[in-house]
Amino acid sequence: MIKHIRQGLVHARKFLHGAYHGGKKFLQTVDTYASMARRILAVSQPMLADLGVQDQVTGPALRGFARYDQAKADVMNINQKGEDYYSRIAAAVN
């Protein structure tokens, strides 16, 4: 029975490890695309001004980037807390 519990914990650990690293990789890709979108918006400002839609496009885009930055900061804080908990548990086990 203990063998089955141990195997279950090993599988759970592997699953969480894969989910964490897969999620982290996905979020790095999202961050790369957000950075590209910011650069595209910055470069397109003269064109938007010529078309007369600069205020209609820039305002919502900047609010969206502000929300993204806040969400990213929240995720980074949660990640840091998780790493702190993990290091404390690892230190206590060893």
C-alpha positions as CSV (number, residue, x, y, z in Angstrom):
1,M,0.0,0.0,0.0
2,I,2.8,2.4,0.8
3,K,4.3,1.6,-2.5
4,H,1.1,2.8,-4.3
5,I,1.0,6.0,-2.2
6,R,4.6,6.7,-3.1
7,Q,4.0,6.0,-6.8
8,G,0.9,8.3,-6.7
9,L,3.0,11.1,-5.1
10,V,5.7,10.7,-7.7
11,H,3.2,10.9,-10.5
12,A,1.6,14.0,-8.9
13,R,5.0,15.6,-8.6
14,K,5.8,15.0,-12.2
15,F,2.4,16.3,-13.3
16,L,2.8,19.5,-11.3
17,H,6.4,19.9,-12.5
18,G,5.2,19.6,-16.2
19,A,2.3,21.9,-15.6
20,Y,4.4,24.6,-14.0
21,H,7.1,24.6,-16.6
22,G,4.6,24.4,-19.5
23,G,2.6,27.3,-18.0
24,K,5.7,29.3,-17.5
25,K,6.8,28.7,-21.1
26,F,3.3,29.7,-22.3
27,L,3.3,32.9,-20.3
28,Q,6.8,33.8,-21.6
29,T,5.4,33.5,-25.1
30,V,2.4,35.7,-24.1
31,D,4.9,38.3,-22.7
32,T,6.9,38.3,-25.9
33,Y,3.7,38.9,-28.0
34,A,2.6,41.7,-25.6
35,S,6.0,43.4,-26.0
36,M,5.7,43.1,-29.8
37,A,2.2,44.7,-29.6
38,R,3.6,47.6,-27.6
39,R,6.3,48.2,-30.2
40,I,3.8,48.0,-33.0
41,L,1.5,50.5,-31.2
42,A,4.4,52.9,-30.7
43,V,5.5,52.7,-34.3
44,S,2.0,53.1,-35.6
45,Q,1.3,56.4,-33.7
46,P,2.1,58.7,-36.6
47,M,-0.1,56.7,-39.0
48,L,-2.9,56.7,-36.5
49,A,-2.5,60.4,-36.0
50,D,-2.7,60.9,-39.8
51,L,-5.9,58.9,-39.9
52,G,-7.4,60.8,-37.0
53,V,-8.0,57.8,-34.9
54,Q,-5.1,58.0,-32.5
55,D,-7.2,58.8,-29.4
56,Q,-9.7,56.1,-30.2
57,V,-7.0,53.4,-30.6
58,T,-4.3,54.5,-28.1
59,G,-6.5,55.0,-25.1
60,P,-8.1,51.5,-25.0
61,A,-4.7,49.9,-26.0
62,L,-2.9,51.6,-23.1
63,R,-5.6,50.6,-20.7
64,G,-5.3,47.0,-21.9
65,F,-1.5,47.2,-21.4
66,A,-2.0,48.5,-17.9
67,R,-4.3,45.6,-17.1
68,Y,-1.8,43.2,-18.6
69,D,1.0,44.7,-16.5
70,Q,-1.1,44.4,-13.3
71,A,-2.0,40.8,-14.1
72,K,1.7,40.0,-14.9
73,A,2.8,41.6,-11.6
74,D,0.2,39.5,-9.7
75,V,1.3,36.3,-11.4
76,M,5.0,37.1,-10.6
77,N,4.1,37.7,-7.0
78,I,2.3,34.4,-6.8
79,N,5.2,32.7,-8.5
80,Q,7.7,34.2,-6.0
81,K,5.6,33.1,-3.0
82,G,5.4,29.6,-4.5
83,E,9.1,29.4,-4.9
84,D,9.6,30.7,-1.4
85,Y,7.3,28.0,0.0
86,Y,9.0,25.4,-2.0
87,S,12.5,26.4,-0.8
88,R,11.2,26.4,2.8
89,I,9.7,22.9,2.4
90,A,12.8,21.6,0.7
91,A,15.0,23.0,3.5
92,A,12.8,21.5,6.1
93,V,12.9,18.0,4.5
94,N,16.6,18.0,4.0
